[in-house]
């Protein structure tokens, strides 16, 4: 039985590999024939993931072989969807067609030569986040100005209103080409003119903030930075930085604040109510004498712990006693009579 299971699993893997090879072959034929995968699905190259999925579902139902459709057309639709529904493959296709998809994301070999399709440099962005959002969780938006390669303008094809803001051409592409030097064949990186057109845009990235997110937390957006012909975009890393708050100061999972009290309250006690970051009320009180700069600690009134939102740090309250600027003669005499040192 175990042998039959292993044979079945091996057969499934072999079938999957054959299917992948067949799809790549179909992609290559479509690309060489000048077929655009976006046109296969009837969507723009700016289509969202949901728009690509919706188009594929509608067309695949219409052309499904079980419903009398053309099997070749159905396979072409499936092949196009396999690429355009995968973020990384789609970026590779946009950067260099099916040749780029087959090569994948590259790096450099042991001789320093480029392999595969190169990925652009990452971009780091820091955004200020209100302390309330770090406490409760929420969203923050980062705006990234970047260059976008306009595939609709490539080689003068499909010129439309979208291309009116595109420049005459994109920056040159960097490619590794073989060069013969005497009896040796070496690979050199050269720049070649690009047939693409580019435009600038401001992209808005929306990051979800967890409750209790730490200062300096990073949220990454894959392939969201500037585009260059022949490369896939790099990633954008958004760093969260806590904005200053009028009342509270953060220190890891703890919060601190300063509370001014009068001399009378310092001597006789006090009870004060403060509004927390999520608007719940916290009562601060003391029944004994409070000294200047004394710190009251309220357990569980600090920041929620990221990943364990039922746990909280502490709130530390430093008391600042506001002494009167001056005393009347009667007040001075009262202090002298009743506050003799013991």
N, C-alpha and C positions, 0 to 999 in steps of 0.2 A: 504493500500500500504506500509505504514511504517513497519507494522508487517511482510509483506512478505520480505521486504528488510533485516530486522534484521534476520529473519529465514534463508535467503539465506547466509548472512554473517556468521552466526553461523555454518551453514552447511559446508561452505568453510573452516572455521577454524578447525572444527572437522575432515574434510577430510585431511587437512594438517597434523594434529597431527597423524592421523592413518597412513598416508604415511611415516611420520618420524619414527614412531614405527616400521613399516614394514621394512624400510631401515636398522634401527639399528639391527633388528632381523636377516636380511640377512647378515649384516656385521659380526654379532656375529657367525653365522653359517659358514661363509667363513673363519673367523679367526680360529675357532675351528677345521675346516677341514684342516688347514694348507695352505689355499689359501692366497697368497700374493697379495695385491691390486695392487701393481706395475706390477706384472706378469699378472693380469687380463687385464690391459690396454696395456701390452707389452712394458713398458718403464722401464728405470733404476730408482733406487731410487734417483739419482741425477738429474732427468729430471726437466727442467724448467716448469714454469706454461704454457707457450705457447706450449711446447712439449706434456704436459699432455692433453691440450685441443685438439691439433691436432690429437693425438692418439684416444681420445674418439670420436671425430667427425667421423673419418674414420671407427672405429669399430661399432659405433651405427648405421651408415647408412647400414652397411653390415648385421647387426643382427636385424634390426628393424622389429617388427612383421608385420607391414603393407607391408613389402617387402618379406614376407615369412621367416623371421628370427625366431630364437628360443627366445621366450619371457623370459624364465628363464635366458638365457645368456644376453639378453638385460637389464634385471633388475640388473644383477650382474655388468655389465658395468656401469650402471647409479649409482649404489651404490658406486662403487669404485671411480667414478668421483666426486660424492658429497663430498667425503672425501679429495681426493688428490687435488682438485681445490680450497679448502679452506685452507689458510695458517695456521690458528690456529688448525683446525682439523687434518691437515696433520702432524703438529708438534706433536700433541698428539698421533697420530697413530705411528709415528716413535719412540716415546718415550716408548710406552707401548701397542701397538696394539689396537684392538677394545675396550678392557676393559678401556683403558685410554680415548678413545674418548667418551665413555658412561659416565665416571665420570666427564670429563671436567677438567679445571684448578682449582685446589683447593687452600685452605689456611689452617687455623687451626680453630677448633671449640672452644667452650667456655672452654673446658678442656685442650686446647693446643695440641690436637691430629690433625695430618694431615688429610685433606680431599681432595680427588681428586688427580690429578697429579700436582706435584710441578713445579714451574718455577724457572729457574736459576737466579742468581744475575745479575743486570744490570751492564754494563761496560760503563764508561765515557771516552771519547777520545776528546782531544782538538787539533784542527788543525789551523795552521796559514794561513790566507787568504790575498792575496794582496789587498791593498786598492782599486785598480782599479776594482777588481771583486766585492767588496762590493758596489761600485758605479754603475757599469754597470749590475751586475748580472752575474752568470756563474755557474761553477761546481767546486767542490773540492772533492778530494779523500782521504779517510782515510783508513789506512791499519791496520787490527786487526788480531793479531795472536791468534788462538783459537784451542781447541781440538774438533775434529769431531768424532762422533760415526759412525762407518762403519757398516751399516746394512747388506751389502753384505757379511760380514765375520761372521755373527751371527751363532753360533752353527756349524761352519765349512761349512755352506751352500754357494754355488756359489762363491767359492774362485777363484779369477781371479787376473789380474795384478793390479787392484786397491787396492788389499789387501796386496800387497808386502811391502808397507811402514807402514802397521798397526802394532801396538805393540801386544804383546802376549795376553793382555786383557785390558779392560777398568777398571777404578777405581770401587770399589764396589758400589752397589746400596743401597740407604737408603729406607727401607720399615717399615711401622708401622704394628706390629703384636700383636695379643692378647696374654697376658700371665696371668696365674692364680696365684695369691698370696693369699694363704689361701682360704677364701670364696669370695674373690674379683677377678674380671676380669679387668685387666688393659691393656692399650695399650702402648707398648714401641717401640721406633724407633731403628731398628737394621740395621747393614750392612750385605749384602749378596753378594757373588761373582757374578760378571757379566759375561755373556757369550758373550758380545759384544767385538769388538776390536776397538781401537781408533787410530787416527793419528792426527798429527798437520798440520795445514795449515795457510796460510796468506790470509785472505779474504779482498778484496778491496770493499769498500763501496763508492758509488758515490752520493754526496749530491748536490742538486740544490740550489743555493744561489739566493734569491730574490734581486731585486734592492733595495739598501738602507738598506739591512739587518743590524740589530743592533749588536753591540759588545756583545758577550755572547749569541747570539741566539743559540738555541738547535734544532738539527734535529735528530729525532729518527728513528731507524731501528728495527722493531720488530723481535724478535727471531733470532738475528744475532750474539749473543755472544757464549761463549764456551758451548759445549754440555756435558751432563752427562747422563749416562744410567738411564732410568726411569724418567727423567725430560725433560721438553721442554726448549730450550735455552732461556736465558734472552735477554733483549733488549740492543742495543748499542745506547748511546746518544752522538752525535757529537756536541761539542761546538765550535762555530766560534770565533776566536781571530784574530784581525786585525794586520797584519804585519806592521812594521815600514816603512814609506815612505820617500824617499829622500827629498821631497818638502812639502807635505801636512801633516797636523796632524788633526785627527778627534776628534770632541767633540760633540757626539750625532748626530744631523742633520747638525751641522755646521762644516766648515773646517777652518783651520788657516794655515798661512805660514809666513815666514820672507822674506823680500825683501831688498837687499842691494842697496843703491843709493849713488852717489858721493856727495860731498859737493856742487858742482856746481848744480847738479840736485835738491838738497834740497833747494837751494836758488832761482833758476830760473824756477823750474818745470821740469817735465819729462813725458815721455810716454813709457811704456814697455808692451810687449806682452808675456804672459805665456801660456803654453800648459796645459790644464786641464786633468783630469783623463780619460776622454773618447776621448782625442785628440782635442777637440774643443779649439779655442783660446780665451783668455780673455785679454782685454786691461786694464792696470792699468795706471792711469795718474793723475797728479796734476799740477795745473797752479800757485798755490800760494806757499809760503814758507812751507816746510815740516819740522817738528821738529823730533828729535830722538825719536824712540819708538812710534811715532804717528801710530794710527791704522786706516786703510781705510777699510770700509765695503762695499762689493758688494752683494747686495740683490739677492737672487735666484741663487747664484753660489756655494752653499754648496752641501750637500749630498741629493739625492732624499729621500723622506719620504716613508718608507716601507709601502706597501699597498696603497699608493697614489702617484705613481711615477711621476705625473704631478706637484707635489709640491716639492720645494727644500728649504733647509736651506740657510744660508749665508756663504760667504767667508770673513774672517777677515785677513787683510794683515798688519803686523807690519813692519814699515819702520826702517831700520838700516842705519844710516848715516856713511859712511866711511870717516873719517877725514884723511887728509894727515899726513904721519908720521913726516914730517918736512917741513919747508918753506925756500925758498931761501931768501936772504937779501932783494931782490927787492919785493918779495911777502909779506914779513913781513912789509915792509915799506908801500906797497899798502893798506894792511889791517889797519895799524895804521892811514893812512891818510883818509880812506873812511868809516871806521866802528867805529867812535867815539861814545861812549854811549850818548844817548840823555836824 
